[in-house]
Amino acid sequence: MLRRLADVRADRAEASAFVEAIGVHVAPLLAAGYWALDDEFKDDPFDLEGAVTAVALKIEDEGEARWIVNCLDVLQVFDREDVQLRLEPLLRQCVTLRV
């Protein structure tokens, strides 16, 4: 995934296609979850439970927040360091394009 992101980083059209393909940008719940994490943690590390709490505070539904965080985890939007997570910086750049 990271290699693919590195390829699309400079190409706005390709970045748009990639972000749409993985669903973070076009799926309202996933986008809301991603932006909630970005707002809460920026570049700070967090864990899965912290992520669920941050998303639940934004959407006011813990069950749905857990589903969103699990989906984001499957989509590999987290840069893992043992139990600590960060949002994947290259994916953040692609999503930030909001193309």
C-alpha positions in Angstrom: 0.0 0.0 0.0 2.8 2.4 0.9 4.5 1.9 -2.5 1.2 2.6 -4.2 0.7 5.8 -2.2 4.2 6.9 -3.0 3.4 6.5 -6.7 0.2 8.6 -6.5 1.6 11.3 -4.2 2.5 13.7 -7.0 -0.5 12.9 -9.4 -3.7 14.6 -8.2 -6.0 12.5 -10.5 -4.3 9.3 -9.5 -4.5 10.2 -5.8 -8.2 10.9 -6.2 -8.8 7.5 -7.8 -6.8 5.8 -5.1 -8.6 7.5 -2.2 -12.0 6.7 -3.8 -11.0 3.1 -4.4 -10.2 2.5 -0.7 -13.4 4.3 0.4 -12.0 6.7 3.0 -12.9 9.8 1.1 -16.2 8.7 -0.4 -17.7 6.7 2.5 -19.2 9.4 4.8 -18.8 7.3 8.0 -15.2 6.3 7.2 -14.4 9.9 6.3 -16.0 11.2 9.5 -14.0 8.7 11.5 -10.7 9.5 9.7 -11.2 13.3 10.2 -12.2 12.7 13.9 -8.9 10.9 14.4 -7.0 13.6 12.5 -8.6 16.3 14.6 -7.9 14.6 17.8 -4.4 13.1 17.4 -2.7 15.0 14.6 0.7 13.4 14.7 0.5 12.0 18.2 0.4 8.3 18.8 -2.8 6.6 20.0 -4.2 3.1 20.6 -7.3 1.4 19.1 -9.4 2.2 22.2 -8.4 5.8 22.1 -9.3 5.9 18.5 -12.8 4.4 19.2 -13.3 7.0 22.0 -12.3 9.9 19.7 -14.6 8.8 16.9 -17.5 8.0 19.3 -17.3 11.6 20.7 -17.7 12.9 17.2 -20.6 10.7 16.0 -22.1 9.8 19.4 -22.4 6.1 18.8 -19.7 3.8 20.3 -20.8 0.7 18.4 -20.6 2.5 15.1 -17.3 4.1 16.1 -15.8 0.7 16.8 -16.9 -0.4 13.3 -15.4 2.7 11.7 -12.0 2.2 13.5 -12.0 -1.5 12.6 -12.6 -0.6 8.9 -9.9 2.0 9.0 -7.6 -0.6 10.5 -8.3 -3.1 7.7 -7.8 -0.3 5.1 -4.3 0.1 6.7 -4.7 3.8 7.4 -2.7 3.3 10.6 1.1 3.4 10.8 1.7 0.8 13.6 4.4 0.7 16.2 3.5 -2.2 18.5 0.3 -1.1 20.2 0.7 2.6 19.3 -0.8 3.9 16.1 -0.5 7.0 14.0 -2.5 7.9 10.9 -0.6 6.9 7.8 1.1 10.1 6.6 1.0 9.4 2.9 -2.7 8.5 3.1 -3.3 11.7 5.0 -1.7 13.7 2.1 -4.0 12.0 -0.4 -7.1 12.5 1.6 -6.1 16.1 2.4 -6.3 16.8 -1.4 -10.1 16.4 -1.0 -10.2 15.7 -4.7 
